[in-house]
């Protein structure tokens, strides 16, 4: 777990000494580049690993519909799972992902959703994103170390949360790496970047 002490240990003063107190970490605090000897790749909303990262060409395809990002697709699946068809339609046609997330957060989620379904759905959506989003796919192939979401969400977040999203990135990628190589990269193993805007 990523505790307040870990953040505090990496928050350096001008004299390069650790502070004596360990305040609750905040998003603007300097975040460590390594944890337990592993490189840490922090990602925010504009990073390809973010659920809010927009994949336009092509969009993510899931259950016969197209979505510009994983977050919106996830919230729609949450609404449908809880029998909120009208809410799901509203989410689908809104252009504002934040609004779709707010609607999704208003749902009184069931025990089954929290324990099983939300992870199962997220895994499927990340796989769909690997297939369609070149920037995300290239990031997963080339970046070494662990991924952590730059949020304090108790479940998905990587600062003080369980970092479930970061761990799912690796799990889904490792489960499908052979298929991805066969589908997208030439036999001579030369990996090319077609989208120069990937970062």
N, C-alpha and C positions, 0 to 999 in steps of 0.2 A: 504494500500500500504506500501511496505517496503522502507522507505526513507533513505537518507543519514544520517539524524539525529539519526535514530534508531541505525544504525551501530555505529555511533560516540558515542552514549550514552553507548554502551557496550564495546567500545575499552578502556581498562583500562591501565593506566600507572603503573610504578613500585610503585608509591605512592598511587595507587588505586583512583586517581582523574580523572574525565572526562576531555578530552581536550577541549579547548575553541572553536577551529575551527571544522567544520563538512565537511571534504574532501569527495570527491566522493568515495564510498566504492569500494574496490578491493577484488579479490577472496581470497587473503591470509590474509585479515583482520580477527581478531577473530569474529566469528558470535555468536549471542545470543542463549542461550539454551531455552529461553522462550520469547514469544511475547504476550502481552495482557493477561498474566496469563496462556497461554497454552504452553505445551512442544513443542519444534520445533525439528523435525527430518530432518537434512540437508542430502541430498544425492548427491554424485558425480557419475562419470561414472562407477565405479565398484560396486555400490550399486544396489541391486535387483530392486529398484524403478526407476533406470535410464533407459531411452529409449535405451541406448547403452549396457545394461547388456545382456550378451549372455546366452541364454537358449538352451542348447545342447540336453538334454535328457528329454522330446522331444523338438523339435523346435516349435516355434509358428506357428500355422496353421491359414491362413486367405485367403479366396477366392480360396481355392484349392491349395495353395502353402505353402511351409515351409520357415520360416525365422528364423535366429539365434537371431535377436533382433527386438524390436519395431521400432527403428530408421530407419533401412533399409527398413522395410515394409512400414513405413509411407512415406518415400521419394519416393518409387516406386508407391504408391497410388497417390501421388501428381503428379508425371509425367504422369501417366495414365489419371488422371482427366483432365489434360491440353493437352491431345492428343499426348504426347511424348512417343510413344511406343518404339522406338529405345533406347531412354534414359533409359526407365524402364528396358529394357533387359540388358543394360550395368550395371545398378545398381544391378540387380539380380545376375549377374554372377561375379561381383567383390567381392573380399574377404575383401576389405577395406571399412568399414562403413563410415569413414571420407570422402572418395571420393564420396560415394553415397550421403552424406549430402551436399557436395560442389556442386554436380550436381543439387540436388534439390533446393538449394539456388539460383542457376542461373536462375531458371524459373521465368518468370514474372507472379506471381500469380494473379488470377482473384479476383474480389471483392467477388464473391460467395464463393471461397475457403477460403479467409481470414475471412469472416463473419460467415460461417456456416460449410463448409465441413471439414476443418482441425480439428475442435473439434469433429465432428461426427466420423471421421475416427479414431482419437486418442482414443476415448471412446471404439470403437469396438476392437481396437488392445490391449488396456489394459485389456479388458474382455478376449480376446483370451489368453493373457499372464497369467491371473489368472487361467485359466483352465489348462494350460500346464506347467507353471513354478512353481515348488514347493517352491523354495526359496522366490520368490516374494509373493506367496500366504501366506506362513507362516509369512513373515514380516508384511503383512497387518493384519493378525489375532492377532498378539502379540504386535505390537508396538502401543503405545498410543500417542496422540498428533497430531500435524499437520505436513505435509510433505512439504518441500521446496527444489526445485532444486538449487544446488550450482552453479548457473550461473546468469549472468546479462541480459539474453535474455529478451527483452522488453515484450514479450507475455508469454512464457513458464517459464521463470526464476523466482526464489524465492528471489533473493537478492534485485534487484531494479525493477524487472518486475512485471507482474500481477499474477504470481504464478499459472497460469492456469493448468500446469501439476500437481502440488501438489494437487490442489483442485479436479482434475479429478480422481486422485488415490482414494480419499475418496468417491467421487460420485459413481464411478463404483463399488467399493467394497460394499458400502452400498446398492446399487440397487440389488446386486446379492448374498448377504451374506447367505440368507436362502438356495439358490440353492447350494452354495459352501459347506455349512455344510452337506447337504444331500449327496453330491457327494463324499466328501473327508474325512469326519471325522466319526468315529464310533458313534453308538447311545448312548454310555455311556459318550459321550462328552470328552473322553480322546484324546487329540491332540498329535500325535507323529511326530517326525522328522525322516524321512528316509534318508535324505541327510545330512550328518554330515558337509559338506562344507558350508552349509547355515550360514549366519552370520548376 
